[in-house]
Amino acid sequence: MAKFIKKESRSDIIISAIVPRRSKLNNKVKSVNEILEEQCSNLNMGFVRHDNINPKYHCTHSGLHLNDSGNDVLTKNF
């Protein structure tokens, strides 16, 4: 979809990494983010990393959603 939009609108496209989470799925998140970043590089698209989000400190008790502090970091990343 991003490739199509870039071609048709000549817009600059920036893809966001998946935000880290506090669960066993976090390893998959890391793997997907590596693939996304590589593809963005290959397609000359921007990529926003969220390596400064630490699930231990920036997620709610569920480990899935960001708390207020995490939302502040996410906002600054963009």
Secondary structure, DSSP 4 states (H G I P E B T S, - for coil): -HHHHHHHH----EEEPPPP-SSTTHHHHHHHHHHHHHHHHHTT-EEE--TT--HHHHB-TTSSSB-HHHHHHHHHH-
